[in-house]
Amino acid sequence: MNLSKLILLFGIFFSLFFLACSEPSIQDDAHKAAELSMLSNTAAMENDLSTAGNLYNDVQAIMNKYRQNGKFEEFYQLYSSFLAESAVIEDQKTQTTSSGSDSAPE
């Protein structure tokens, strides 16, 4: 094989390898979607409906990616677990904050 063809072949291989590695994983996307969902809910509760709508659309775009490639079930399980985990953390923060204010002298 010619040296220039070998170099070209290795160049193509490494380019494809790095391209594949740079694609966010399903776990990364599920985590990002869960974070965006929580931010959307917070914005809606604060009556910032424009921001809430934009964040919701971002979540739907991520979800549609997995609906189209046939991996939605796997994505949704991860997404749901991240949402549940975040809800537990938020509950713990709320309990810590409220218990700290209960013991404060008036």
Stockholm file with secondary structure:
# STOCKHOLM 1.0

chainA/1-106         MNLSKLILLFGIFFSLFFLACSEPSIQDDAHKAAELSMLSNTAAMENDLSTAGNLYNDVQAIMNKYRQNGKFEEFYQLYSSFLAESAVIEDQKTQTTSSGSDSAPE
#=GR chainA/1-106 SS CCHHHHHHHHHHHHHHHHHHHHSCCHHHHHHHHHHHHHHHHHHHHTTCHHHHHHHHHHHHHHHHHHHHHTCHHHHHHHHHHHHHHHHHHHHHHHHHHHHHHHSSCC
#=GC SS_cons         CCHHHHHHHHHHHHHHHHHHHHSCCHHHHHHHHHHHHHHHHHHHHTTCHHHHHHHHHHHHHHHHHHHHHTCHHHHHHHHHHHHHHHHHHHHHHHHHHHHHHHSSCC
//
